[in-house]
Amino acid sequence: MAAPMAYSTLNKPADGYIIERDLGVVFGTAVGANWNFTFSVQKAMRDAARAIEETRTTAMTVMGQKAAERGANIVLGVSFDTERQQGVAIVTCWGTACVVKADPSRAHVAAPVASAPGAAPVVAMPAMPQ
């Protein structure tokens, strides 16, 4: 079984890692519907937010599968576009599929951090200089 896909909104890997191969842009699109009729504005907003979150997760999963098919272990520069019209949420996400590896010259810097079971791996990022 392949390792879970990692994602980052940054356009470069975490400190201590280098891009071994750039495999190109990958996309994921998902459509979700929220057709629950209610007179409660608060409930409608809560349901809409839940539907968008579920649709976003599906779009990221599709994008991650496409990246994995190319042999990537991370998608860098992840961005989203979300549209919601008449009870339908359309989410498209995109990023650059890459293969990253620990930089042998900086092996002391790379420090993977444990993540929740089933979650994508998280890599510790050092604080940015002020």
C-alpha positions as CSV (number, residue, x, y, z in Angstrom):
1,M,0.0,0.0,0.0
2,A,1.3,3.4,-0.9
3,A,2.1,6.0,1.7
4,P,-0.6,8.7,2.2
5,M,-0.2,11.8,0.0
6,A,1.2,14.9,1.6
7,Y,0.0,18.4,0.7
8,S,1.4,21.9,1.2
9,T,0.2,25.3,0.2
10,L,3.8,26.3,-0.1
11,N,5.6,26.1,-3.5
12,K,8.6,24.5,-2.0
13,P,9.2,21.5,0.3
14,A,9.8,21.9,4.0
15,D,13.3,22.8,5.2
16,G,15.6,19.8,5.0
17,Y,13.9,18.4,1.9
18,I,14.6,18.8,-1.8
19,I,12.5,18.3,-4.9
20,E,13.8,15.2,-6.7
21,R,11.3,15.4,-9.6
22,D,8.5,17.8,-10.7
23,L,5.7,15.8,-12.2
24,G,3.5,18.6,-13.3
25,V,0.2,20.2,-12.3
26,V,-2.6,18.0,-11.1
27,F,-6.3,18.9,-10.6
28,G,-9.1,17.5,-8.6
29,T,-12.8,18.6,-9.0
30,A,-15.8,17.5,-7.1
31,V,-19.5,18.5,-7.1
32,G,-21.5,18.3,-3.9
33,A,-25.2,19.1,-3.3
34,N,-27.0,20.3,-0.2
35,W,-30.7,20.0,-0.9
36,N,-32.0,20.1,2.7
37,F,-34.9,22.6,2.8
38,T,-35.2,24.4,6.1
39,F,-36.6,27.7,7.4
40,S,-33.6,28.1,9.8
41,V,-30.9,30.3,8.3
42,Q,-28.4,29.1,10.9
43,K,-29.1,25.4,10.0
44,A,-28.9,26.2,6.3
45,M,-25.5,27.9,6.7
46,R,-24.2,25.0,8.8
47,D,-25.4,22.5,6.2
48,A,-23.8,24.5,3.4
49,A,-20.5,24.7,5.2
50,R,-20.5,20.9,5.8
51,A,-21.4,20.2,2.1
52,I,-18.5,22.5,0.9
53,E,-16.0,20.8,3.4
54,E,-17.0,17.3,2.2
55,T,-16.7,18.4,-1.4
56,R,-13.3,20.0,-0.8
57,T,-12.1,16.7,0.8
58,T,-13.3,14.8,-2.2
59,A,-11.6,17.2,-4.6
60,M,-8.3,16.8,-2.6
61,T,-8.6,13.0,-2.7
62,V,-9.1,13.0,-6.5
63,M,-6.1,15.4,-6.9
64,G,-4.0,13.1,-4.5
65,Q,-4.9,10.0,-6.5
66,K,-3.8,11.7,-9.8
67,A,-0.5,12.8,-8.1
68,A,0.0,9.2,-6.8
69,E,-0.6,7.8,-10.3
70,R,2.4,9.9,-11.5
71,G,4.5,8.7,-8.6
72,A,4.4,11.8,-6.4
73,N,4.7,11.8,-2.6
74,I,3.6,15.4,-2.2
75,V,1.5,18.1,-3.9
76,L,3.0,21.5,-3.5
77,G,1.3,24.9,-4.0
78,V,-2.2,23.6,-3.3
79,S,-4.9,26.1,-4.1
80,F,-8.7,25.9,-4.2
81,D,-11.6,27.5,-6.0
82,T,-15.1,27.0,-4.5
83,E,-18.3,28.0,-6.2
84,R,-21.7,27.6,-4.7
85,Q,-24.9,28.1,-6.7
86,Q,-28.5,26.9,-6.0
87,G,-27.6,24.3,-3.5
88,V,-24.6,22.9,-5.4
89,A,-20.9,23.3,-4.4
90,I,-18.2,22.9,-7.1
91,V,-14.7,22.7,-5.7
92,T,-11.6,22.5,-7.9
93,C,-8.1,22.2,-6.3
94,W,-4.8,22.1,-8.0
95,G,-1.1,21.9,-7.2
96,T,2.2,20.6,-8.5
97,A,2.9,16.9,-8.0
98,C,6.4,16.2,-6.9
99,V,8.7,13.6,-5.5
100,V,10.6,15.0,-2.5
101,K,13.3,13.4,-0.5
102,A,15.4,14.4,2.6
103,D,18.4,16.6,1.6
104,P,21.4,14.5,2.6
105,S,23.4,17.7,3.3
106,R,20.8,18.8,5.8
107,A,19.6,15.5,7.3
108,H,19.7,17.1,10.8
109,V,17.0,19.6,9.8
110,A,14.3,17.3,8.3
111,A,12.0,16.4,11.2
112,P,8.7,14.6,10.3
113,V,6.0,15.1,12.9
114,A,3.5,12.3,13.8
115,S,0.0,13.0,12.4
116,A,-3.3,11.6,13.2
117,P,-3.9,8.0,12.0
118,G,-5.0,8.0,8.4
119,A,-4.1,11.7,8.0
120,A,-1.5,12.9,5.5
121,P,2.0,13.2,7.0
122,V,3.0,16.5,8.4
123,V,6.5,17.9,8.3
124,A,7.7,20.4,10.9
125,M,8.5,23.8,9.5
126,P,11.0,26.0,11.3
127,A,9.9,29.5,12.2
128,M,10.5,32.1,9.6
129,P,13.0,34.8,10.5
130,Q,11.4,38.1,11.6
